[in-house]
Amino acid sequence: MEIPVDKIDGIAIAAVPVDELDASNAGEFKRDMGPLLQANTRLVLDLSRLHFVDSSGLGAMLSCLRQLSAKSGDLKLCGLSKQVRGLFELVRMHRIFDIYGTKEEAAHAFGH
């Protein structure tokens, strides 16, 4: 899975390139996020294309957060659709992740 990466003020913005993040592609997502997690400590995950996520997808995002946290980094999320935001709230993931409306807001939240 090709994960496009942008930079805003030196913060890496990775766009999840699929409509659904589930058991069928969560492993591939984690694998392809590996180099990004190695190269950055501050990362924003842009979920604006994502319309569905299951427990495997949530687990993959948590894994990314854990890897960054282990090296004093952080992961912020942006662009959640109504459905994805609803799921995050249902399983209380909105208490674990910092969630922003836009990638610019998320990047600026890291401060400088």
C-alpha positions as CSV (number, residue, x, y, z in Angstrom):
1,M,0.0,0.0,0.0
2,E,1.5,3.3,-1.1
3,I,1.2,5.8,1.8
4,P,1.6,9.4,0.5
5,V,3.5,11.6,2.9
6,D,3.4,15.4,3.1
7,K,5.2,17.8,5.4
8,I,3.7,20.8,7.3
9,D,6.3,22.7,9.3
10,G,8.5,19.6,9.5
11,I,5.7,17.4,10.7
12,A,5.1,14.3,8.6
13,I,1.5,13.9,7.4
14,A,0.7,10.4,6.2
15,A,-2.6,9.9,4.3
16,V,-4.3,6.6,4.7
17,P,-4.8,5.7,1.0
18,V,-7.7,3.3,1.3
19,D,-11.5,3.6,2.0
20,E,-11.5,0.7,4.5
21,L,-8.9,-0.3,7.0
22,D,-9.8,-3.8,8.2
23,A,-8.5,-7.3,8.7
24,S,-7.8,-7.6,4.9
25,N,-5.2,-4.8,4.8
26,A,-4.3,-3.8,8.4
27,G,-1.1,-6.0,8.3
28,E,0.0,-4.3,5.1
29,F,-0.7,-0.9,6.6
30,K,1.4,-1.6,9.6
31,R,4.2,-2.9,7.5
32,D,4.2,0.1,5.2
33,M,4.0,2.5,8.1
34,G,7.1,1.0,9.6
35,P,9.7,3.2,7.7
36,L,7.6,6.3,8.4
37,L,7.5,5.5,12.2
38,Q,11.3,4.9,12.1
39,A,12.0,8.2,10.3
40,N,9.7,10.5,12.3
41,T,8.8,11.1,16.0
42,R,5.9,13.4,15.2
43,L,3.3,12.1,12.8
44,V,-0.2,13.0,11.7
45,L,-2.4,10.3,10.2
46,D,-4.9,11.8,7.7
47,L,-8.0,9.6,7.7
48,S,-10.1,11.7,5.3
49,R,-10.3,8.9,2.7
50,L,-11.3,6.3,5.3
51,H,-15.0,5.4,5.6
52,F,-14.7,2.1,7.5
53,V,-12.4,0.7,10.1
54,D,-12.6,-2.5,12.1
55,S,-10.8,-3.8,15.2
56,S,-7.8,-4.8,13.1
57,G,-7.5,-1.3,11.7
58,L,-7.8,0.3,15.1
59,G,-5.2,-2.1,16.4
60,A,-2.8,-1.1,13.5
61,M,-3.3,2.6,14.5
62,L,-2.7,1.8,18.1
63,S,0.5,0.0,17.2
64,C,1.7,3.1,15.3
65,L,1.0,5.2,18.4
66,R,2.8,2.8,20.7
67,Q,5.9,2.7,18.5
68,L,6.1,6.5,18.4
69,S,5.4,6.8,22.1
70,A,8.2,4.4,22.8
71,K,10.6,6.9,21.4
72,S,8.9,10.0,23.0
73,G,7.0,10.8,19.8
74,D,3.3,11.2,19.2
75,L,0.7,10.4,16.6
76,K,-2.3,12.7,15.9
77,L,-5.3,11.9,13.7
78,C,-7.3,14.2,11.4
79,G,-10.0,14.1,8.8
80,L,-12.2,11.5,10.4
81,S,-15.5,10.8,8.7
82,K,-18.7,10.7,10.8
83,Q,-18.8,6.9,10.7
84,V,-15.1,6.6,11.7
85,R,-15.5,9.3,14.4
86,G,-18.6,7.5,15.7
87,L,-16.6,4.2,16.0
88,F,-13.7,5.9,17.8
89,E,-16.1,7.3,20.3
90,L,-18.0,4.0,20.7
91,V,-14.8,2.2,21.7
92,R,-13.4,5.2,23.6
93,M,-10.4,5.6,21.2
94,H,-11.0,9.3,21.1
95,R,-9.6,9.4,24.6
96,I,-6.4,7.7,23.4
97,F,-5.7,9.7,20.2
98,D,-5.6,13.4,19.7
99,I,-8.1,14.0,16.9
100,Y,-8.2,17.2,14.8
101,G,-10.4,18.4,11.9
102,T,-7.6,19.3,9.5
103,K,-4.0,18.2,9.0
104,E,-2.9,21.8,9.5
105,E,-4.6,21.9,13.0
106,A,-3.0,18.6,13.9
107,A,0.4,19.7,12.7
108,H,0.2,23.0,14.6
109,A,-0.9,21.1,17.8
110,F,2.6,19.7,18.1
111,G,3.9,23.2,18.7
112,H,7.4,24.2,17.7
